[in-house]
Amino acid sequence: VRCSKGMHRERPSAANLSGRTWKTSRQQNSSHEGGSSAMRKDSIDILGEDHRQVSFTRRVLELLSFDRRKIFGQPVPDGDGCGRQFVNGKYAELVARNRQKRSFAMRTLVVSIDADNQSIQQRKRELDEQLKAANMDIRESAEPVVVWVPKRNIETWLLHLTGKEVDESQNYKQQVREGKILKAASERFVDELRVWRKTPAVVSSLPSLIDAYSELERIL
């Protein structure tokens, strides 16, 4: 696959990137519960495979009261099949920047990478390997780096969140038209997240969505 951009990555220095105690957004914004009217202060980088993932993530974060002026989507690559390569290639660089800047500013990274035919944990381990290859520590349990793994892909989430019956093993990439689906799906995502945070047992959803709600606990 030939990808036109986003494939180059400088190896970040591992110096001073280990042994940190992360102050999470939950501690810094302790008055917020699952998104309130008060604006959150974090600056957020979004790393996704394509425009659809980045746009959906941005909408969710704005609904959770993150300041849209402080949400920065990384440019996505052109070419089919380039997304996963792009996310893997950019991940260590952004984690390193997040760790360096976190010492003097509230900084968050949200990553979205499709599971495709792999498991959620396999995709997360794949990202861990990118950090190891850059001589960096893997993501810590309280570190403000969120990793979403839509299974099978982001289109599965969009269809499910707008009331369609889906199977996480099936590929729905060609069945989604933009229209108003991103708005409706992001609103449903946040509504379900808020219910899940209060009473997890009552939420019956896709396993990859439940995992995404759990990941957001790192920054809420």
C-alpha positions in Angstrom: 0.0 0.0 0.0 1.3 3.4 -1.0 0.6 6.1 1.6 1.1 9.7 0.6 1.8 11.3 4.1 2.1 10.7 7.8 4.5 7.8 7.6 7.6 9.4 8.8 8.4 9.3 12.5 11.2 10.7 14.5 12.2 8.5 17.4 11.5 10.4 20.7 14.1 10.5 23.4 13.4 8.2 26.3 15.2 10.6 28.7 13.1 11.7 31.6 9.9 9.9 30.4 9.7 7.1 33.0 8.9 7.1 36.6 6.2 9.8 36.4 3.2 10.1 38.7 0.4 11.1 36.4 -2.1 13.6 37.7 -5.3 12.7 35.8 -7.9 14.9 34.4 -10.3 13.4 36.9 -8.2 14.8 39.7 -7.7 18.1 38.0 -11.4 18.5 37.1 -12.9 16.7 40.0 -16.1 18.8 39.9 -17.1 17.3 36.5 -19.1 14.2 36.1 -19.2 12.7 32.7 -19.4 16.0 31.0 -20.9 19.1 32.6 -21.5 22.7 31.4 -18.2 23.9 32.9 -15.4 23.8 30.3 -12.5 21.4 30.8 -9.0 22.8 30.6 -7.1 20.0 28.9 -5.4 20.3 25.5 -6.2 17.1 23.5 -4.5 15.5 20.5 -6.6 13.1 18.5 -4.8 10.4 16.6 -7.1 8.4 14.3 -6.9 6.3 11.1 -9.2 8.6 9.1 -11.3 11.7 9.0 -14.4 9.8 10.2 -12.7 8.5 13.4 -11.2 12.0 14.1 -14.5 13.8 13.6 -16.5 11.3 15.8 -13.9 11.6 18.5 -13.9 15.4 18.4 -17.7 15.5 18.7 -17.6 13.2 21.7 -15.0 15.3 23.4 -16.9 18.5 22.8 -20.1 16.9 24.2 -18.0 16.0 27.3 -17.2 19.8 27.7 -13.7 19.8 26.4 -12.8 23.1 24.8 -13.0 22.8 21.0 -10.3 25.4 20.7 -7.9 23.0 22.5 -8.7 19.8 20.5 -6.2 19.1 17.8 -6.8 16.4 15.2 -3.7 15.0 13.7 -3.7 15.1 9.8 -4.8 11.7 8.5 -3.1 9.9 5.6 -4.4 9.5 2.1 -4.8 6.0 0.6 -6.8 2.9 1.6 -5.1 0.8 4.2 -2.8 3.6 5.4 -4.7 4.4 8.6 -3.3 1.7 10.9 0.2 2.2 9.6 -0.2 6.0 10.3 -1.5 5.5 13.9 1.3 3.0 14.7 3.9 5.3 13.2 2.8 8.4 15.1 1.8 7.0 18.4 5.2 7.0 20.2 5.9 10.5 19.1 2.6 11.9 20.5 2.9 9.9 23.7 6.4 11.3 24.2 5.1 14.9 23.6 2.2 14.3 25.9 4.5 13.1 28.7 6.9 16.0 28.3 4.2 18.7 28.2 2.1 17.1 31.0 4.6 18.5 33.6 3.5 22.0 33.0 0.1 21.8 31.2 -2.9 19.5 31.3 -2.4 17.4 28.2 -4.4 14.4 26.9 -4.1 12.0 23.9 -7.0 10.1 22.5 -6.2 7.4 20.0 -8.7 5.5 17.8 -7.6 2.5 15.8 -9.9 -0.1 14.2 -9.6 -3.7 15.5 -10.4 -5.1 12.0 -9.9 -8.9 12.4 -7.8 -8.6 15.5 -8.9 -8.4 19.2 -9.0 -5.2 21.2 -6.1 -6.3 23.3 -4.0 -7.3 20.3 -4.3 -3.7 18.9 -3.4 -2.2 22.3 -0.4 -4.5 22.6 0.6 -3.4 19.1 0.7 0.2 20.3 2.7 -0.9 23.4 5.3 -2.4 21.0 5.6 1.0 19.3 6.6 2.5 22.6 9.1 -0.3 23.4 10.7 0.1 20.0 11.2 3.8 20.8 12.8 2.8 24.2 9.9 4.2 26.1 7.8 2.8 28.9 4.4 1.4 27.9 1.2 3.2 28.8 0.7 3.4 32.6 -2.7 2.6 34.2 -3.4 6.2 35.2 -1.7 7.9 32.3 -4.0 10.3 30.3 -3.7 8.4 27.1 -7.0 7.0 25.9 -7.0 4.2 23.3 -10.3 3.3 21.5 -10.4 0.2 19.4 -13.7 0.1 17.5 -14.5 -3.5 16.5 -14.7 -4.3 13.7 -14.3 -0.7 12.7 -15.7 2.8 13.5 -18.6 2.2 11.1 -19.7 -0.7 13.4 -20.0 1.8 16.3 -21.8 4.4 14.1 -24.4 2.0 13.0 -25.0 0.5 16.4 -25.2 3.9 18.1 -27.9 4.9 15.6 -30.1 1.9 16.2 -28.8 -0.7 13.7 -28.2 -4.3 14.5 -24.5 -5.1 14.0 -22.0 -7.9 14.4 -18.5 -6.9 15.5 -17.0 -9.5 13.2 -18.5 -8.0 10.1 -17.1 -5.1 8.0 -19.6 -2.2 7.6 -17.1 0.3 6.2 -19.1 0.7 2.9 -22.5 1.0 4.6 -22.1 4.4 6.3 -22.9 7.7 4.7 -21.9 10.8 6.6 -25.1 12.9 6.7 -26.2 13.3 10.3 -24.9 10.0 11.6 -21.8 11.4 13.3 -23.9 13.8 15.3 -26.5 11.2 16.3 -23.9 8.6 17.1 -21.7 10.9 19.2 -24.7 12.0 21.2 -25.8 8.4 21.9 -22.2 7.5 22.8 -22.1 10.2 25.5 -25.6 9.4 26.8 -24.7 5.8 27.2 -21.3 6.7 28.7 -23.1 8.7 31.4 -25.4 5.9 32.3 -22.5 3.4 32.3 -20.5 5.6 34.7 -23.3 5.6 37.2 -24.7 2.1 36.8 -22.5 -0.1 34.6 -24.6 -3.2 35.0 -27.6 -1.7 33.2 -25.7 -0.9 30.0 -25.8 -3.6 27.4 -23.6 -2.5 24.5 -20.9 -3.7 22.1 -17.8 -5.0 24.1 -15.6 -2.5 22.2 -17.8 0.4 23.3 -17.8 -0.7 26.9 -14.0 -0.9 26.7 -14.0 2.7 25.2 -16.1 3.9 28.1 -13.6 2.4 30.5 -10.7 4.0 28.7 -12.3 7.4 29.1 -12.1 7.1 32.9 -8.4 8.1 32.4 -9.5 11.6 31.5 -12.9 12.2 33.1 
